[in-house]
Amino acid sequence: MIKAGILGGGQLGRMLLQEAANYPVHISIMENDSHCPAAHLCNVFVKGDITRYEDVMRFGEGLDVLTIEIENVNIEALYDLEKKGCRIIPSPEALHTIKNKILQKEFYSKNNIPTAPYKILEDRAALKSNVDFLPAVHKLAMGGYDGKGVQVIRTEADIELGFDAPAVLEKMIEIEKEIAITVAVSTDGSIAVYPAVEMVFDPILNLLDYQICPANIDAAILSTAASMAIAVAKNLNSAGLFAIEMFVDKHNTVWVNETAPRVHNSGHHTIEAHYSSQFDMLWRIMLKYPLGNTEKIKSSIMVNLVGAEGFAGDAIYEGIEEVLAIPDAFIHLYGKKETKPGRKMGHATILSDQKQDLIQQANKIKRTLAIKGTKKL
């Protein structure tokens, strides 16, 4: 039986493990929290720091294949494990490129992949020399995640909000829509592409609020976007699953925003709505099986379920029964014991080929399902 490892034990690891039950694979998880969402589902749980070289090396020795559920891992250890014969998916080189937003932007430029104009800045002081580039978005080179490490700088007055560390200053695009396309690449170079999803973000939390699949965009634009997503995946020269987030501007120009080298929030709907989910697909890649069918079974909408404002502590779920009474509605809770405002606690997916029905039901879920806590803030 193949021995596989996952660095990180959050909700992505949890959903990977739920899908892995269908395959002959022995799975180890490493995470520094023994009560993390994935801890009780794996064959072996190892408590450790995924950013520490010694911990990652110790964890990876003896494994056949290793993947990640978050980019913030020790790359040097992955390079060394690869030299020892462990297959790393995606490759350490691809992770090295994507993990650092400066390197990621330079990768797009080098490979002629359209991305928003940008400048590379070393610290906050450098922002003052680039006032003429505003409005722009300041993105930390390292460590940003789920809306953190991103700051909008509209005018000179906002400069103090910027990061005093190496970062990308990216020209603000007049966004019409945000979309994402997931591309699967097998070890033999075969490619499968999921239909584009249309993403709507919470402007306060800077998190994905909900998304619709397929995206309601002109066929010519979707064709361009798919070609760009495939170009990103191919030029990374790595097997794996790559979620490419893109902007469509007011002039119907498509720009690559960022790439995630792993299963991603923009692909959660595929669990019910597609023949092969993104989680199934990654196992197929890791176990060297044929790629799955990315076609949709039905159109879908996915709603992120986050902790309610004003509450923290042990999670209390309200409205689950009402949501499950909705035809073709599915709830996934991530097993996080504690909630706090804006924390991702789960998601809900609804299937229907009527777009208006999807939107109505999504709004009903947002009104009905609340995740509160034992402590009022």
N, C-alpha and C positions, 0 to 999 in steps of 0.2 A: 504493500500500500504506500502511495506517495505521501511523504511528510511535507506539509506546507506550513508556512508561518505568516502571520499578519502582524505588522508593527502598528499598534494602536488598537484600542478596544472600545471605541465609541459606537455610535449608532450605525456607521457604515460597516464596521467590523461585525456588528450584531446581525445585520441583514445579509452580509456575506456568509456568515455561519448558518443562518437559516436556510440559505440556498444550497450550501455545501452538503446538507443531509442527503441530497440526491446522488452524491458521488462517492466513490471509494477513495477517501482522502482522510488523513490523520492531521488535525490542525492544532497548532500552538499559537497562542496570543501573548504579546507582551505589552503591558501597560503599567503605569505607576499606581493605578487605583484598582485594588482588588475587588471593588464593587462596581466596576465600570459596566456599561450595558452588555458587553460581549463576554464577560468573565465566566458566566455559568453555562455557556453554550459550547465552549471549545473542549477539545480533548485534554489539552495541557494549558494551564495559565501560568505565566511567568511574570512576576512583579519586577519591573525594571524601567529604566529611563531610555526611551527610544532616541534621545538626542546624545546619549553617552556611548562612546566608541566601545568600551569594554562590555557594556550590557548588550549591545546589538551583536557584537562578535560572539559572545557566549550563547545568545539566543539562536543565532543563525547556524552555528556549527551542528552538522548532522541533518540539517533540513535539505530537501531536494529543491524546493522553490519557495521564494519569499516575496511578499508584496506589502503594500502600505495602505493605510486608510487616511493618512495625512502626510503632507510634504515635509513637515518639520521633523526629519529623522537624520541620523548621523550618516552622511553620504560616504565618508571615508571608510567606515566599516562595511558598507555595501559593496564598495569597490573591492575590498579585500576578501569578502565572502564570495564574490563572483570569481575571483582568482582561484579560490579553493574548490570551485565546482558547483556552488549553489546558484541556481538560476534566479535572477532578480528581475521582477516584472512590476513596473517598467524598469528599464536599465538604469544603473547609477548615473550614466552620462545624461540621459533624458531628464532624470530627477534633478541633477545638478543644474541643468539649463532652466528648468521650470521653477525650481525652488526660489531662485533669485530673480526678482522682477526686472532688474537691470539686464541680466543675461537673457531673460525671456524676451524682452523688447528687442534686444540686439539680434536675437535669433530670427524674429519676424523680419527685421530689416535685411539681414543677410540673405534670407531666402525669398525676398520680394513678396512677402505676405502683407497685404495692406493692414496697417495699424495706425492709430491716431499719432500725429506728430508728437514728439517727446524730447525732453532734455534730461540728462543725468546730472543730478546734484549731490554734493557730498554732505551738505548740512543745511540748517535753516537759514543761515546767513546768505547762502547762495540764492535763495528765493528772492532776496532784495535786488539782485542783479538781473532778475528775469520778470520784472513787473509787466513788461510789454508782451509777455507770453500768456498772461492771464486773460480770461478765466481758464483755470486748469485744475487737474486733479493730482494731488501729491500722494504717491504710493510708496510706502516703505519697501526697500529692496528685499528685506528678510523679515519673516515672522508675521506678516499680515494674514488674517484668516477671518472668514465670515463677517465681513464689513469692518473689521478692525485693521488698523494700519492704512486706512484710506481717508484722506481729508480733502474736501473741496476748498480751493483757494480762488475766490471770485475776484477780489480786489486786493490792493496793497494792505488794506486794513486787516485782511485775514491771514497775513503772513505769519503772525505769531501762533496760529493754529497748526502750522506745518511741523514736520518732524525734523529734529536735530540729529539726523543720521542719513547715511546714503539712501537715496530714493530716486524714483522716476517722477518727473513733472510732465504730465500728459495733457496735451491740449484738449479742452472740453469739446466734445462732439454734440451737435444738436440732434439728440436721439429721438427717432420716431418710434422704434421698437428695439427691444433686446431679445435676442434669440440664442439658443444653444444647440449644438449638434454633437452627438457622441459618436466617435469612430473607434471601432474595435480592430486591432491588428494582431494577427496570430504569429506564432514563432516562424512560420514559413512565409510570412509576408502577405497572406490573404487579408482582405479588408472587408468589413461590413459596416454600414452606416445607418444609424437610427434617424427617423424623421426629425426635422427641426421642431423645437418647442419654443413657444413664445412666453417670455418671462416678465412678470410684473413684480417690482420690488417695493418693499415698505420704505418710504422715504425717510422715516425717523430711525428705524433700526438698521437700515441699509442691508437688510436680509431679503432673500426671496420670499415673497408673500404667497403668490400662487403662479401656476403656469398652465398653459393650454397646449395640447398636442393633438393634431398637427398645428404648427404656427399658421396664422391667417396672413400670408404674405404672397405676393405675386410669384408665379412659378419661375420666372427668369431670375428674380432675386434669390429665391431658394436654391436654384441651380448654382448660382455664383457662390453662395454661402457654403454649400456642400463641397464644391471644388476647393474652396479655401480651407475648410476643415480637413479634408483629405490631404491637402498639401502640408498642413501643420503636422499631422500624424506621420506621414511618410518621411518628412525631413527630420523628425526626431529619431529615426532609425532604431525603433524599439518596438518590441511586442508590448501589448498592453491595451488599456481602455483610456481614451482621451476625450474629455468633455471640453469642447471649444466654445467659449462664450463670445458672442459677437454683437456689435451695434449695427443697426440699420438707420442711417441718418435721414434728414428731411429731404435729401436729394436722391434717396434710394441707393446710396453708396454703402457697401458693407465693409466693416472694419473688425478685425480680430481684437478682442479686448484681452482676455486671459485664457489660459489652458490649465485644466486640472488633470493630472496624470493618474487618474483613479476613478472609482465609482463616485458619483457626484449627485448633489441635491437635484440637479436638473434632470436626472434619470430615474428618480424614484417611482414615477408613474408606470414605468415599464414592468414592474412586478405583476400587475394585473392586466395592463393595457396592451402588452406586446407578447409575442410568442416566446421570445427569449429575453428575459430581463437583463439589465446591465450587470446584475450580480451573477446570474447564470453565465453570462457571456465571459466575465472575468475568470470564472472557474474553468470554462472551456479552454481559454487561452493558457491558463496556468497548467492545466493537465494535458495540454496538447491534443485536445479534441477538436473536431470541426467547429467552426464558428456557427452560432445560432441564427435563427430567423429574426431579423429586426423589424419586420412588418407589424403594424398595429392590428390588434384584434378589434378594438373600438377606439374612437376618439376619447380623450380623457382630460380631466383637469385635476391638478394636485395642489392641495392647500397645506402649507406648513402650519403646524400646531405649536405655538410658542407660549411660554409662561405669561400669565396675565399681569398687567401693570398693577402695582400696589401689593403684590404678594410674593412671599418667599417661603422656604422651608419644605417640609414633606409635601409632595404633590398630591392634590385633590382634583379628580377629574369630574367635571359636570357635563351632562348632555350626551354621553356616549350612546345611550339607548336610542335617543332621538335621531342621532346621526346614522346609526346602523339600520334604522327603519327606512332610510332613503334607498330606493332601488339602485343596485350596482354601486353602493358606497362601501369603501374599505378603510379601516383605521389601522395604522401602525403606530404603536407607542414604543418609545425607545428604552424603557426600563430605567430611566433616570430617577433616582429616589427624590432628589431635591429640585425644586423649580425656583426660578427667579425671573423678573421681567425680561421678556425677549429671548429667553433661552429656548433653543429648539428641543421640544419634548416629544415630537411625533409628526406624522403627516397623515392626511386623508386623501384618498383618490376616488374619483367618481368617473364612471364610464357612461358615455352616451354619444350618439352620433348627431345630437342636436346641440349646437353650440350654446344657444340661449338657455337651454335646460342645464347645461354644465355650469354656466355662470350663476344662474339662480340657485342651484344646489350648493355651489361653493360659498355664496353669500350666506345661505342658510347655515352652513357649517360654522362659518366665522361668527355668526350671531349666537349659535346654540352651544357649541363646545367650548368650555372655558377650563383652563388649567390654573387653578389657584393653589395657594399654599397655606400651611398652618400658621404662618406669621404675616400679619398685616404691616406693611411698610409705611 
